[in-house]
Amino acid sequence: MSLQSFQMYINGESCEAVSAARFDSMDPSCAQPWASFPDANGDDVDIAVKAADAAFNGRAWRSLTATARGKLLRKLGDLISENGEQLAQLESRENGKLIRETRGQLAYLPEFFYYMAGLADKIEGETLPIDKPDMMAYTVREPIGVVAAIIPWNSPLYLTAIKVAPALAAGNTIVIKPSEHASASIVALAQLAEQAGFPAGVLNVVTGYGPSAGSALTSHPLVRHIAFTGGAATARHVVRASADNFAHLSLELGGKSPQIVFPDADIDSAVNGIVAGVFAASGQSCVAGSRLLIHESIYEEVLQKVADRAARIKIGKPSDADTEMGPMTTEAQLNIAENMVATALEQGAVLRHGGKRPDVNGGWYYEPTLLECQSPTDTLMQEEVFGPVAAAIPFKTEEEALALANDSRFGLAAGIWTRDIARAHRLCRDVRSGIIWVNTYRVVSAMAPIGGFGDSGYGREGGIDAVLSYTEKKTVWINLSSEPMADPFVMR
Ligand code: NAP
């Protein structure tokens, strides 16, 4: 079968790598190569960053009013909406996410652009009631410069949208490095940006491997802000790279998010929330609710219902509309899930469901897997799997549930299932995580910040915070006095 050939997008043009090298990308649903991309290295990254820097300083972009930038973003949102089916098909093909889910995500994706378009001309400075006679002072928020966006493979379009929309709304330019496993949808997005009318160089995409293209991008001296989503090990490289150039940084990393179920909860709803949290997207979600903390009085009932639902999950090709769980995106991720389940069993965990590779079309599939752990210190209770694997443990009291929930170096998300409003608010106050869902799970909005505590990273994407994080503040002082400057050796 011949591979679909994609180019990358630099300075308003589709192009090959300077070296002319290419790499193949695999279709996870059948473990066969399906597409090929330019294999960018430092030379290509340098061209892309210089183009973004020239665009940042060039008239075509700088002379646009904030309102005009907002209109371009709105236009891009419209184009995404018009081309939603094609983008949904591409993302489903490249990372194996269900077509029913990518269609759903694409139906919402334009909202990120509309929301940030609306904020573009509301990025305001302040006039300061300054405590110095004869002085006036005000602040201005300015774009930072070239943004490097590093994207993982699990939700490439969504994770790109929440970076591109605020970064461009604030007047920056951007170079995106998608994952080598999921680049096609991002190249398609760049072409829509061109159609929308963004000037050349404002939005660029370099395709290639993390250690070469990604590393060259995050360490490039002209990059002023790095927006990274990915794993902790890569994040450490990125933090070190940013230190050399003092680039601004936001890190959206992984999690080991708890789902806490109390006896007064709507049990069937909690079971659905647990399934949504850890088996949807084959568990390849940063907010996967993979630690099940369940009150002892309902522990067996909840586990049995989760196991029964897991047994009925329809595993199959992501392109089939009735499939509920597709493949893992990479073979490496499948091996990690399998090895972590093996370690959990060695540590005494009890397997309640799953733990095997179903044979579907030769693809990288793993069953929805449910284990009961012996101790909160077990590896599976502490480490992210990034796969469809849930680890359960019972608790006796609310205090114990809280202690278990906070017994993690991560802090990305948490689910609380209770009808007791006071208890819900107590836990919202005391659980340490960036997102808390009460009696629901896996809800996102362009208006709501996303980000983590602890090893889940820092910085927030989504909401007003996001657009402000792509600006820096300038303070302007104006001397209103007509008197000459006094003593030059004394600070005024
Ligand atoms: P990853 O291996 O850390 O890769 C993330 C990105 O970094 C990819 O584009 C990768 O490129 C690139 N990269 C690799 N090495 C690099 C280097 N030395 N310098 C610069 N960039 C480099 O993560 P992943 O396996 O793709 O994604 C899974 C992780 O992302 C999980 O931990 C998950 O929890 C996290 N995640 C977090 C969120 C959130 O919003 N908090 C959302 C989604 C995922 P290549 O793929 O081409 O190597």
Residues whose N, C-alpha, C, O or C-beta is under 5 A from the ligand:
A	BS01	NAP	I150 I151 P152 W153 K177 P178 S179 E180 H181 G208 Y209 G210 P211 G214 S215 T218 T229 G230 G231 A232 T234 H237 E252 L253 G254 G255 S285 C286 F386 S456
